[in-house]
Amino acid sequence: MAIDPQFEENREVVDEHEGHRVWGPVDEPETLGIHGTHVAVDFDICLADGACLEDCPVDVFEWVDTPGHPESERKADPANEANCIDCMLCVDVCPVDAIDVDGSRETRI
């Protein structure tokens, strides 16, 4: 299942992490929510294959440890989402569609 393209309407902000919003629900370690707003990563489906980190030309993502999460024990965190240039490479390379960039929401609905 892909990230919810309407997460801003369907979820509430429950926390802040590294300067970006966390959209709930969150019940660690199994449920971690969606991190970021302009560049959003659904931590609950992220497999941590690293394609987004490798392909992002402006280093939006950083690894963050998520011990005990059933999908993977680290996630691609959009820690530098303000650097995003809307190239959509991360959206294109994510094998599980865990990433959404604000500009891609209209085209994915």
C-alpha positions as a LaTeX table, in Angstrom:
\begin{tabular}{lrrr}
\hline
Residue & $x$ (\AA) & $y$ (\AA) & $z$ (\AA) \\
\hline
Met1 & 0.00 & 0.00 & 0.00 \\
Ala2 & 1.38 & 3.41 & $-1.02$ \\
Ile3 & 1.60 & 6.55 & 1.08 \\
Asp4 & $-1.76$ & 8.28 & 1.46 \\
Pro5 & $-1.62$ & 11.25 & $-0.96$ \\
Gln6 & $-4.16$ & 13.05 & 1.24 \\
Phe7 & $-2.39$ & 12.42 & 4.55 \\
Glu8 & $-2.61$ & 16.11 & 5.50 \\
Glu9 & $-6.41$ & 15.84 & 5.52 \\
Asn10 & $-6.59$ & 12.29 & 6.90 \\
Arg11 & $-4.03$ & 12.50 & 9.72 \\
Glu12 & $-3.06$ & 14.83 & 12.52 \\
Val13 & 0.33 & 16.24 & 13.41 \\
Val14 & 1.39 & 14.39 & 16.57 \\
Asp15 & 5.05 & 15.32 & 16.91 \\
Glu16 & 8.06 & 17.02 & 15.37 \\
His17 & 11.28 & 15.27 & 14.41 \\
Glu18 & 14.47 & 16.93 & 13.18 \\
Gly19 & 12.55 & 20.08 & 12.21 \\
His20 & 9.71 & 18.41 & 10.31 \\
Arg21 & 6.21 & 17.29 & 11.21 \\
Val22 & 5.22 & 13.75 & 12.13 \\
Trp23 & 1.71 & 12.75 & 11.11 \\
Gly24 & 0.12 & 10.08 & 13.30 \\
Pro25 & $-0.83$ & 7.69 & 14.46 \\
Val26 & 2.41 & 6.80 & 16.20 \\
Asp27 & 2.80 & 3.83 & 18.54 \\
Glu28 & 6.50 & 2.98 & 18.68 \\
Pro29 & 8.13 & 0.80 & 17.64 \\
Glu30 & 5.50 & $-0.72$ & 15.32 \\
Thr31 & 3.72 & 2.42 & 14.05 \\
Leu32 & 5.86 & 5.45 & 13.20 \\
Gly33 & 3.58 & 7.59 & 11.02 \\
Ile34 & 4.48 & 9.86 & 8.13 \\
His35 & 7.49 & 12.14 & 8.48 \\
Gly36 & 7.68 & 15.45 & 6.64 \\
Thr37 & 5.17 & 17.57 & 4.77 \\
His38 & 6.62 & 18.85 & 1.50 \\
Val39 & 8.68 & 15.67 & 1.25 \\
Ala40 & 6.75 & 13.01 & 3.16 \\
Val41 & 7.92 & 9.49 & 3.95 \\
Asp42 & 5.56 & 6.88 & 5.32 \\
Phe43 & 7.84 & 5.25 & 7.89 \\
Asp44 & 5.43 & 2.34 & 8.24 \\
Ile45 & 5.99 & 1.11 & 4.69 \\
Cys46 & 9.56 & 2.33 & 4.06 \\
Leu47 & 11.82 & $-0.68$ & 3.39 \\
Ala48 & 15.07 & 1.28 & 3.68 \\
Asp49 & 16.46 & 0.16 & 0.34 \\
Gly50 & 18.30 & 3.50 & 0.07 \\
Ala51 & 17.36 & 4.42 & $-3.49$ \\
Cys52 & 16.06 & 7.82 & $-2.41$ \\
Leu53 & 19.27 & 8.61 & $-0.52$ \\
Glu54 & 21.38 & 7.57 & $-3.50$ \\
Asp55 & 19.37 & 9.42 & $-6.16$ \\
Cys56 & 18.44 & 12.67 & $-4.40$ \\
Pro57 & 20.64 & 15.40 & $-5.94$ \\
Val58 & 20.23 & 17.75 & $-2.93$ \\
Asp59 & 20.55 & 15.30 & 0.00 \\
Val60 & 17.05 & 15.64 & 1.39 \\
Phe61 & 17.22 & 12.27 & 3.17 \\
Glu62 & 19.25 & 10.96 & 6.08 \\
Trp63 & 19.14 & 7.56 & 7.74 \\
Val64 & 17.42 & 7.36 & 11.11 \\
Asp65 & 17.40 & 4.26 & 13.29 \\
Thr66 & 14.00 & 2.70 & 14.00 \\
Pro67 & 14.78 & $-0.37$ & 16.12 \\
Gly68 & 11.95 & $-2.84$ & 16.43 \\
His69 & 9.97 & $-1.66$ & 13.41 \\
Pro70 & 8.61 & $-4.68$ & 11.49 \\
Glu71 & 9.53 & $-3.37$ & 7.99 \\
Ser72 & 13.09 & $-2.20$ & 8.67 \\
Glu73 & 15.23 & $-0.96$ & 11.51 \\
Arg74 & 16.15 & 2.29 & 9.77 \\
Lys75 & 14.23 & 4.75 & 7.64 \\
Ala76 & 14.93 & 7.42 & 5.06 \\
Asp77 & 14.11 & 10.56 & 7.01 \\
Pro78 & 13.38 & 13.79 & 5.05 \\
Ala79 & 15.56 & 15.72 & 7.50 \\
Asn80 & 16.46 & 18.32 & 4.88 \\
Glu81 & 13.10 & 18.63 & 3.12 \\
Ala82 & 13.63 & 22.39 & 2.68 \\
Asn83 & 16.39 & 21.51 & 0.17 \\
Cys84 & 13.92 & 19.71 & $-2.13$ \\
Ile85 & 13.90 & 20.93 & $-5.74$ \\
Asp86 & 10.79 & 18.91 & $-6.72$ \\
Cys87 & 12.66 & 16.69 & $-9.17$ \\
Met88 & 10.56 & 13.69 & $-8.04$ \\
Leu89 & 13.45 & 11.23 & $-8.33$ \\
Cys90 & 12.75 & 9.90 & $-4.84$ \\
Val91 & 9.10 & 9.30 & $-5.73$ \\
Asp92 & 10.11 & 7.50 & $-8.92$ \\
Val93 & 12.70 & 5.20 & $-7.34$ \\
Cys94 & 10.88 & 4.19 & $-4.15$ \\
Pro95 & 9.92 & 0.53 & $-4.67$ \\
Val96 & 6.97 & 0.68 & $-2.26$ \\
Asp97 & 5.70 & 4.22 & $-2.99$ \\
Ala98 & 6.48 & 5.36 & 0.55 \\
Ile99 & 7.43 & 8.90 & $-0.56$ \\
Asp100 & 5.29 & 11.79 & $-1.67$ \\
Val101 & 6.48 & 15.22 & $-2.73$ \\
Asp102 & 3.93 & 18.02 & $-2.51$ \\
Gly103 & 3.99 & 18.58 & $-6.26$ \\
Ser104 & 3.27 & 14.91 & $-6.99$ \\
Arg105 & 0.00 & 14.71 & $-5.01$ \\
Glu106 & $-2.23$ & 16.01 & $-7.77$ \\
Thr107 & $-0.81$ & 13.56 & $-10.32$ \\
Arg108 & $-1.11$ & 10.50 & $-8.06$ \\
Ile109 & $-4.75$ & 10.86 & $-7.05$ \\
\hline
\end{tabular}
